Amino acid sequence: MSSTFTSVACAARSTKASRRRCCRRSATRGIVYVRLRNVVRTSAFRLILLYTVVFALSVSLLLSFIYWRTVALIDRQARETIESEIRSLAEQYQLRGLLGVAEVMDQRVKQPGNSDHVYLLASPSKLPLAGNLEAWPDTLDDDTGWIPLTVVKSDEGQLIPHTNLARTLILPGGFYLLVGRDMHERGKFRRIVLEALAWSSAGGVLLSLIGGIVVSRRMLRRVETVALTARRIVAGDLTQRVRGNGSGDEFDRLADILNAMLDRIERLMAGMRLATDSLAHDLRRPLTRLRSRVELALLQPAAAVEDREALADVLHQADAALLMFDNLLKIAMAESGPMASELRRLDLTMLTRNAAELYEPVAEESGIDFIFEASAPAMILGQPELLAQSVANLLDNAVKYTPSGGRIVVSVTATATTATLSVADSGPGVPAADRERVLERFVRLDECRSSPGSGLGLALVAAVARLHDAQLTVDDNAPGLRVTMTFTIIRPEAARADDRQAAALTADEWLRIPE
């Protein structure tokens, strides 16, 4: 009984194992089928398939041309040889008569390596007189005397009919002369060339298809990498990037463009998240103070002067909140990019001079030496409002953090290809480790917490620099801070008068000077 149970269990295990092997083979075949189907459906494979057809046709035409030219050459050489021999025999007939022709024929028939030649001298009644042909052929010749001739020969014990090309000639006295040549080797050559043509075409098509599958698979793998990265990004992982193989091909260039686009999208999304998170925290304090001051103004009996002071404080807090919102909107507009119609040719020198004229009195009131330097007009293509606001932010920071008795130097220099705006102050400056971080939103260093501001000034400058493809650098002025923006310049003669007028900004329109 136990042996019966054991045999049944072994049979069950064997059946399960065979089923697993069958499932694995089916799964493997399914995977191979899916991959092959994906390769066949790619544009690269279809392009290579078209190239394969063109290649096969080209090879076939080339080999056919070679075959035709070679066969024609063999036929021409054979005809020339036969013509030469029959003329030689005719000359022998004129010189030596029938005996001389018969003697020459016997010598040529017995000559080694001349077995593929056919000779026959016949009487006027076409009876054989000399040569290696037993009877005069019944085939009628054409007007030139050429006839096809079939001769049965023994090859390795087998009788095989050989096709010959022969030329006939009627000698004086009514005698018949025939000279021919075996064309069996020509037929072998034809078969060899035809086989080579077929195998070469088949091999070329097969190699092209294999190459097409390999190349298509490689391209499909690169496309699948991009698609997989895109799916992960769609799923919410914005840190994913398309990897290149370092070859510098079109896929690597596409990966660089996609990665740059993803960097910008991630920066925009991070800025949006940071803005929404920071607004709740940074706007809570001024709004809370605003609410508290309004409640105090309403609940406590006070004189008219006190009421005005409370309302003035309320207005100041409201202005701070509105200014923060305004800066956030400008940063969003700069990072989203303006329409082409909003870009104008403007003079960076004139724009900076207008901003400097507004801030110079403020600097003098604070006891700061304010210097503006400009060599010549610097025409660039840009968005006037955002550029004016960024210049105003740089000047505002310089005035705010430069102590009394300090110095601010604003300069605009132009070369043949670039225009550079520089704002340098003699304030406390920014540590080297924080110079990249201060360009982010809502970043304020510890030593600046006591001064008014929201940490959006330099963030707007950085956004405007990215918008105009300008190079923004934050360097040490020893002492103080130097911020430089370098733009690509355009020819001054290309600027129009209305663009110069658009660059002449007023404080009421585009600039807001904090109190």
C-alpha positions as CSV (number, residue, x, y, z in Angstrom):
1,M,0.0,0.0,0.0
2,S,2.8,2.4,0.9
3,S,4.5,1.7,-2.4
4,T,1.3,2.5,-4.2
5,F,1.0,5.8,-2.4
6,T,4.7,6.6,-3.1
7,S,4.3,5.9,-6.8
8,V,1.2,8.1,-6.9
9,A,3.0,11.0,-5.1
10,C,6.0,10.7,-7.4
11,A,3.7,10.8,-10.4
12,A,1.9,13.9,-9.0
13,R,5.3,15.6,-8.4
14,S,6.4,14.7,-11.9
15,T,3.2,16.1,-13.4
16,K,3.6,19.4,-11.4
17,A,7.2,19.7,-12.5
18,S,6.3,19.2,-16.1
19,R,3.5,21.7,-15.8
20,R,5.9,24.3,-14.3
21,R,8.4,23.6,-17.1
22,C,5.6,24.0,-19.7
23,C,4.5,27.2,-18.1
24,R,8.1,28.6,-18.1
25,R,8.5,27.7,-21.7
26,S,5.2,29.3,-22.6
27,A,6.1,32.5,-20.6
28,T,9.5,32.6,-22.3
29,R,7.9,32.2,-25.7
30,G,5.4,34.9,-24.8
31,I,8.1,37.4,-23.7
32,V,10.1,36.7,-26.9
33,Y,7.0,37.2,-29.0
34,V,6.2,40.5,-27.3
35,R,9.7,41.8,-27.6
36,L,9.9,40.8,-31.3
37,R,6.6,42.4,-31.9
38,N,7.7,45.6,-30.3
39,V,10.9,45.6,-32.4
40,V,9.0,44.9,-35.6
41,R,6.6,47.8,-34.9
42,T,9.3,50.4,-34.4
43,S,9.9,53.1,-37.0
44,A,13.7,52.2,-37.0
45,F,12.9,48.6,-38.0
46,R,10.6,49.7,-40.8
47,L,13.2,52.1,-42.1
48,I,15.9,49.4,-42.0
49,L,13.4,47.0,-43.7
50,L,13.0,49.5,-46.5
51,Y,16.8,49.9,-46.7
52,T,17.0,46.1,-46.9
53,V,14.7,46.0,-49.9
54,V,16.7,48.7,-51.6
55,F,20.0,47.0,-50.7
56,A,18.7,43.6,-52.1
57,L,17.6,45.2,-55.3
58,S,20.9,47.1,-55.7
59,V,22.9,43.9,-55.1
60,S,20.7,42.0,-57.5
61,L,21.1,44.6,-60.2
62,L,24.9,44.8,-59.7
63,L,25.4,41.0,-59.8
64,S,23.1,40.7,-62.8
65,F,25.1,43.3,-64.6
66,I,28.3,41.5,-63.7
67,Y,26.8,38.2,-64.9
68,W,25.6,39.6,-68.2
69,R,28.8,41.4,-68.9
70,T,30.9,38.3,-68.1
71,V,28.7,35.9,-70.1
72,A,28.8,38.3,-73.0
73,L,32.6,38.5,-72.8
74,I,32.9,34.7,-72.8
75,D,30.6,34.4,-75.8
76,R,32.6,37.1,-77.7
77,Q,35.9,35.4,-76.9
78,A,34.6,32.0,-78.0
79,R,33.3,33.4,-81.3
80,E,36.6,35.3,-81.9
81,T,38.5,32.1,-81.2
82,I,36.3,30.0,-83.6
83,E,36.5,32.7,-86.3
84,S,40.3,32.8,-86.0
85,E,40.6,29.0,-86.3
86,I,38.2,28.7,-89.2
87,R,40.1,31.4,-91.1
88,S,43.4,29.6,-90.3
89,L,42.0,26.3,-91.7
90,A,40.7,28.1,-94.8
91,E,44.1,29.5,-95.4
92,Q,45.6,26.0,-95.0
93,Y,43.2,24.8,-97.6
94,Q,44.2,27.4,-100.1
95,L,47.9,26.6,-99.5
96,R,48.0,22.9,-99.0
97,G,44.6,21.6,-100.0
98,L,42.5,18.9,-98.3
99,L,45.5,16.9,-97.0
100,G,46.9,20.0,-95.4
101,V,43.6,20.9,-93.7
102,A,43.2,17.3,-92.5
103,E,46.7,17.2,-91.1
104,V,46.3,20.4,-89.2
105,M,42.9,19.2,-87.8
106,D,44.5,16.0,-86.6
107,Q,47.3,17.9,-84.9
108,R,44.9,20.2,-83.1
109,V,42.6,17.4,-82.0
110,K,45.6,15.5,-80.5
111,Q,47.0,18.6,-78.9
112,P,46.7,18.4,-75.0
113,G,44.1,20.8,-73.5
114,N,42.2,21.1,-76.7
115,S,39.5,18.6,-76.0
116,D,36.8,21.2,-75.8
117,H,37.2,22.1,-79.5
118,V,35.3,20.4,-82.3
119,Y,36.6,20.0,-85.9
120,L,35.1,18.5,-89.0
121,L,36.0,18.4,-92.7
122,A,33.3,16.9,-94.9
123,S,32.9,16.1,-98.6
124,P,30.4,17.9,-100.8
125,S,27.9,15.2,-99.8
126,K,28.7,16.0,-96.1
127,L,30.6,12.7,-95.4
128,P,33.2,13.1,-92.7
129,L,36.8,13.3,-94.0
130,A,38.8,14.5,-91.0
131,G,38.2,15.8,-87.4
132,N,36.7,14.6,-84.1
133,L,33.1,14.8,-85.1
134,E,31.4,11.6,-86.4
135,A,28.8,13.2,-88.7
136,W,27.8,16.5,-90.1
137,P,25.0,18.0,-87.9
138,D,21.5,18.3,-89.2
139,T,21.0,21.8,-87.6
140,L,20.6,24.6,-90.2
141,D,23.0,27.5,-89.8
142,D,22.0,31.1,-89.9
143,D,23.1,33.6,-92.5
144,T,26.5,34.0,-90.8
145,G,27.2,30.3,-90.6
146,W,26.8,29.9,-86.8
147,I,24.9,26.9,-85.5
148,P,24.2,25.4,-82.0
149,L,25.7,21.9,-81.6
150,T,25.0,19.2,-79.0
151,V,27.8,16.7,-78.5
152,V,27.5,13.7,-76.1
153,K,30.6,13.2,-74.0
154,S,31.6,10.9,-71.3
155,D,32.3,12.6,-67.9
156,E,33.3,10.2,-65.1
157,G,31.6,7.3,-66.8
158,Q,28.4,9.1,-67.6
159,L,27.2,10.3,-71.0
160,I,26.4,14.0,-70.7
161,P,25.3,16.2,-73.6
162,H,27.5,19.2,-74.0
163,T,26.3,22.4,-75.8
164,N,28.8,23.6,-78.4
165,L,29.0,26.8,-80.5
166,A,30.1,26.0,-84.1
167,R,30.8,27.9,-87.3
168,T,30.5,26.4,-90.7
169,L,32.2,27.4,-93.9
170,I,32.0,26.1,-97.5
171,L,35.4,25.7,-99.0
172,P,36.2,26.0,-102.8
173,G,35.3,22.8,-104.5
174,G,32.2,22.3,-102.4
175,F,33.9,20.9,-99.3
176,Y,32.4,21.7,-95.8
177,L,34.4,22.9,-92.8
178,L,33.1,23.1,-89.2
179,V,34.9,24.5,-86.2
180,G,33.2,24.5,-82.8
181,R,33.9,25.0,-79.1
182,D,32.4,23.3,-76.1
183,M,30.3,25.8,-74.0
184,H,29.7,23.5,-71.1
185,E,32.1,25.4,-68.9
186,R,30.1,28.6,-69.8
187,G,27.0,26.9,-68.5
188,K,28.8,25.9,-65.3
189,F,30.0,29.5,-64.9
190,R,26.4,30.7,-65.4
191,R,25.1,28.4,-62.7
192,I,27.9,29.5,-60.3
193,V,27.1,33.1,-60.9
194,L,23.4,32.6,-60.5
195,E,24.0,30.7,-57.3
196,A,26.3,33.4,-56.0
197,L,23.7,35.9,-57.0
198,A,21.0,34.1,-55.0
199,W,23.1,33.4,-52.0
200,S,24.5,36.9,-51.9
201,S,21.1,38.4,-52.1
202,A,19.7,36.1,-49.5
203,G,22.7,36.7,-47.2
204,G,22.5,40.4,-47.7
205,V,18.8,40.4,-46.9
206,L,19.3,38.2,-43.8
207,L,22.2,40.3,-42.5
208,S,20.2,43.4,-43.1
209,L,17.2,42.0,-41.2
210,I,19.4,40.9,-38.3
211,G,21.1,44.3,-38.2
212,G,17.7,45.9,-38.3
213,I,16.5,43.9,-35.4
214,V,19.7,44.6,-33.4
215,V,19.6,48.4,-34.2
216,S,15.9,48.6,-33.6
217,R,16.3,46.8,-30.3
218,R,19.0,49.2,-29.2
219,M,16.9,52.2,-30.2
220,L,13.9,50.7,-28.6
221,R,15.8,50.2,-25.4
222,R,16.8,53.9,-25.4
223,V,13.2,54.9,-26.0
224,E,11.9,52.6,-23.3
225,T,14.4,54.3,-20.9
226,V,12.9,57.7,-21.7
227,A,9.3,56.3,-21.5
228,L,10.0,54.6,-18.1
229,T,11.5,57.8,-16.7
230,A,8.4,59.7,-18.0
231,R,6.1,57.3,-16.4
232,R,7.9,57.7,-13.0
233,I,7.6,61.5,-13.4
234,V,3.9,61.2,-14.2
235,A,3.6,59.2,-11.1
236,G,4.9,62.1,-9.1
237,D,8.6,61.5,-8.8
238,L,10.1,64.8,-10.2
239,T,13.6,63.8,-9.2
240,Q,13.9,61.3,-12.1
241,R,16.1,62.2,-15.0
242,V,16.8,60.5,-18.3
243,R,20.2,58.8,-18.4
244,G,22.4,59.0,-21.4
245,N,25.2,56.6,-22.4
246,G,27.8,59.3,-23.0
247,S,28.0,58.8,-26.8
248,G,26.7,62.3,-27.6
249,D,24.2,61.0,-30.1
250,E,20.7,62.4,-30.7
251,F,19.3,60.4,-27.8
252,D,21.9,62.0,-25.4
253,R,21.0,65.4,-26.8
254,L,17.3,64.6,-26.3
255,A,18.1,63.5,-22.8
256,D,19.9,66.7,-22.0
257,I,17.0,68.8,-23.3
258,L,14.5,66.7,-21.3
259,N,16.6,66.9,-18.2
260,A,16.9,70.7,-18.5
261,M,13.1,70.9,-19.0
262,L,12.6,68.6,-15.9
263,D,15.0,70.8,-13.9
264,R,12.9,73.8,-14.7
265,I,9.6,72.1,-14.0
266,E,11.0,70.8,-10.6
267,R,12.3,74.3,-9.8
268,L,8.9,75.8,-10.6
269,M,7.1,73.2,-8.6
270,A,9.5,73.5,-5.7
271,G,9.1,77.3,-5.8
272,M,5.4,77.0,-5.8
273,R,5.4,74.6,-2.9
274,L,7.8,76.8,-1.0
275,A,5.8,79.8,-1.7
276,T,2.5,78.3,-0.5
277,D,4.3,76.9,2.7
278,S,6.1,80.1,3.4
279,L,3.2,82.4,2.8
280,A,1.3,80.8,5.7
281,H,4.2,81.4,8.0
282,D,5.6,84.7,6.8
283,L,2.3,86.5,6.2
284,R,0.9,85.4,9.5
285,R,3.0,87.9,11.5
286,P,2.1,91.1,9.6
287,L,-1.5,90.1,9.3
288,T,-1.7,89.2,13.0
289,R,-0.2,92.6,13.9
290,L,-2.6,94.2,11.4
291,R,-5.6,92.6,13.2
292,S,-4.3,93.4,16.6
293,R,-3.7,97.1,15.8
294,V,-7.1,97.4,14.3
295,E,-8.7,95.9,17.4
296,L,-6.8,98.2,19.7
297,A,-7.8,101.1,17.6
298,L,-11.4,100.1,17.8
299,L,-11.6,99.0,21.5
300,Q,-9.5,101.6,23.3
301,P,-10.7,105.2,23.5
302,A,-7.8,107.3,22.2
303,A,-7.1,110.7,20.9
304,A,-7.2,111.5,17.2
305,V,-3.4,111.5,17.0
306,E,-3.2,108.0,18.4
307,D,-5.8,106.8,16.0
308,R,-3.9,108.1,13.1
309,E,-0.7,106.4,14.3
310,A,-2.5,103.1,14.6
311,L,-4.0,103.5,11.2
312,A,-0.6,104.4,9.8
313,D,0.8,101.3,11.3
314,V,-2.1,99.3,9.8
315,L,-1.3,100.8,6.4
316,H,2.4,100.0,6.7
317,Q,1.6,96.3,7.5
318,A,-0.8,96.1,4.7
319,D,1.8,97.6,2.3
320,A,4.3,95.0,3.5
321,A,1.8,92.2,2.8
322,L,0.9,93.6,-0.6
323,L,4.6,94.1,-1.5
324,M,5.3,90.5,-0.7
325,F,2.4,89.3,-2.9
326,D,3.6,91.7,-5.7
327,N,7.1,90.3,-5.6
328,L,5.8,86.7,-5.7
329,L,3.7,87.5,-8.7
330,K,6.7,89.1,-10.5
331,I,8.8,86.0,-9.7
332,A,6.1,83.8,-11.1
333,M,5.9,85.9,-14.2
334,A,9.6,85.9,-14.7
335,E,9.9,82.1,-14.2
336,S,7.0,81.4,-16.5
337,G,8.5,83.5,-19.3
338,P,6.9,86.4,-21.1
339,M,5.3,86.3,-24.5
340,A,7.5,87.3,-27.5
341,S,5.4,90.5,-27.9
342,E,6.5,91.6,-24.3
343,L,10.2,91.5,-25.2
344,R,11.6,94.9,-26.4
345,R,14.9,96.4,-27.4
346,L,15.9,98.6,-24.5
347,D,18.9,100.6,-23.3
348,L,20.2,99.0,-20.1
349,T,22.2,102.1,-19.4
350,M,19.1,104.4,-19.5
351,L,17.0,101.9,-17.5
352,T,19.7,101.7,-14.8
353,R,20.2,105.5,-14.8
354,N,16.5,106.1,-14.2
355,A,16.5,103.7,-11.3
356,A,19.7,105.2,-9.9
357,E,18.2,108.7,-10.0
358,L,15.4,107.5,-7.8
359,Y,17.6,105.8,-5.2
360,E,20.4,108.4,-5.1
361,P,18.4,110.8,-2.8
362,V,17.6,108.0,-0.5
363,A,21.3,107.0,-0.3
364,E,22.4,110.6,0.4
365,E,19.8,111.0,3.2
366,S,21.5,107.9,4.8
367,G,24.9,109.4,4.4
368,I,26.0,107.0,1.7
369,D,28.2,108.0,-1.2
370,F,26.2,107.0,-4.4
371,I,28.2,106.7,-7.7
372,F,26.7,105.9,-11.1
373,E,29.1,105.0,-14.0
374,A,28.1,104.2,-17.6
375,S,30.3,104.3,-20.7
376,A,27.8,104.0,-23.6
377,P,24.3,102.8,-24.5
378,A,23.9,99.1,-24.0
379,M,21.0,97.7,-26.1
380,I,19.5,94.4,-25.0
381,L,16.3,92.5,-25.6
382,G,14.2,92.1,-22.5
383,Q,11.1,92.7,-20.5
384,P,11.2,96.3,-19.3
385,E,9.1,95.9,-16.2
386,L,10.9,92.9,-14.8
387,L,14.3,94.3,-15.5
388,A,13.4,97.6,-13.8
389,Q,12.1,95.8,-10.8
390,S,15.3,93.7,-10.6
391,V,17.5,96.8,-10.8
392,A,15.4,98.4,-8.1
393,N,15.7,95.4,-5.8
394,L,19.5,95.4,-6.2
395,L,19.7,99.1,-5.4
396,D,17.2,98.7,-2.5
397,N,19.4,96.0,-0.9
398,A,22.5,98.0,-1.4
399,V,21.0,101.1,0.3
400,K,19.4,99.0,3.1
401,Y,22.6,97.2,4.1
402,T,25.2,99.8,3.5
403,P,26.0,101.7,6.7
404,S,26.3,105.5,6.9
405,G,29.6,106.7,5.4
406,G,29.7,103.8,3.1
407,R,29.7,103.7,-0.7
408,I,27.6,102.3,-3.5
409,V,28.9,102.0,-7.1
410,V,26.4,101.3,-9.9
411,S,28.0,100.7,-13.3
412,V,26.9,99.6,-16.8
413,T,29.6,98.5,-19.2
414,A,29.2,97.3,-22.8
415,T,31.4,95.3,-25.1
416,A,30.9,94.1,-28.7
417,T,28.8,91.1,-27.4
418,T,27.8,91.7,-23.8
419,A,26.3,94.3,-21.5
420,T,27.2,94.1,-17.8
421,L,25.3,95.7,-14.9
422,S,27.1,95.8,-11.6
423,V,25.9,97.0,-8.1
424,A,28.6,97.0,-5.5
425,D,28.3,98.2,-1.9
426,S,30.5,98.5,1.2
427,G,28.0,96.7,3.6
428,P,28.6,93.6,5.6
429,G,28.4,91.4,2.5
430,V,27.3,87.7,2.3
431,P,29.4,84.8,3.4
432,A,30.7,82.7,0.5
433,A,28.7,79.6,1.7
434,D,25.4,81.5,1.5
435,R,25.8,83.3,-1.8
436,E,23.9,80.7,-3.7
437,R,21.3,80.3,-1.0
438,V,20.4,84.0,-0.8
439,L,19.1,83.8,-4.4
440,E,16.3,81.5,-3.3
441,R,12.9,82.6,-2.1
442,F,12.2,83.6,1.5
443,V,15.9,83.1,2.5
444,R,17.1,85.7,5.0
445,L,20.4,85.5,6.8
446,D,20.4,85.6,10.6
447,E,22.1,89.1,10.7
448,C,19.3,90.5,8.5
449,R,16.3,89.3,10.5
450,S,16.0,92.6,12.3
451,S,15.7,94.6,9.1
452,P,12.4,94.8,7.2
453,G,12.0,92.5,4.2
454,S,10.6,89.2,3.0
455,G,13.6,87.6,1.4
456,L,12.2,87.9,-2.2
457,G,14.4,90.7,-3.6
458,L,17.4,88.6,-4.8
459,A,15.1,85.7,-5.7
460,L,13.3,88.0,-8.2
461,V,16.7,89.2,-9.6
462,A,17.7,85.5,-10.1
463,A,14.4,84.7,-11.8
464,V,14.8,87.8,-14.1
465,A,18.4,86.7,-15.0
466,R,17.3,83.2,-15.9
467,L,14.4,84.7,-18.0
468,H,16.9,86.8,-20.0
469,D,19.6,84.1,-20.2
470,A,21.9,86.5,-18.3
471,Q,24.7,85.4,-16.1
472,L,24.2,86.4,-12.4
473,T,27.2,86.4,-10.1
474,V,27.4,87.3,-6.4
475,D,30.9,88.1,-5.3
476,D,32.8,89.7,-2.4
477,N,33.4,93.5,-2.8
478,A,36.0,93.5,0.1
479,P,34.2,94.8,2.0
480,G,30.6,94.5,0.9
481,L,28.8,92.7,-1.8
482,R,29.0,92.9,-5.6
483,V,26.1,91.6,-7.7
484,T,26.7,91.4,-11.5
485,M,24.3,90.6,-14.3
486,T,25.8,90.0,-17.8
487,F,23.4,90.2,-20.8
488,T,23.9,89.5,-24.5
489,I,24.0,92.8,-26.3
490,I,22.4,93.8,-29.6
491,R,23.6,96.4,-32.1
492,P,22.6,99.9,-31.0
493,E,21.5,100.9,-34.5
494,A,18.9,98.1,-34.4
495,A,17.0,99.7,-31.6
496,R,13.9,101.8,-32.4
497,A,12.9,105.1,-30.9
498,D,9.8,103.8,-29.3
499,D,11.9,101.1,-27.5
500,R,14.1,103.7,-26.0
501,Q,11.1,105.6,-24.8
502,A,9.8,102.3,-23.2
503,A,13.0,102.0,-21.3
504,A,12.5,105.4,-19.6
505,L,10.6,104.1,-16.6
506,T,9.0,106.2,-13.9
507,A,8.8,105.4,-10.2
508,D,5.0,105.6,-10.2
509,E,4.7,103.0,-13.0
510,W,7.3,100.3,-12.2
511,L,9.3,101.0,-9.2
512,R,8.2,100.7,-5.6
513,I,10.6,102.1,-3.0
514,P,10.0,100.6,0.5
515,E,9.7,103.0,3.3
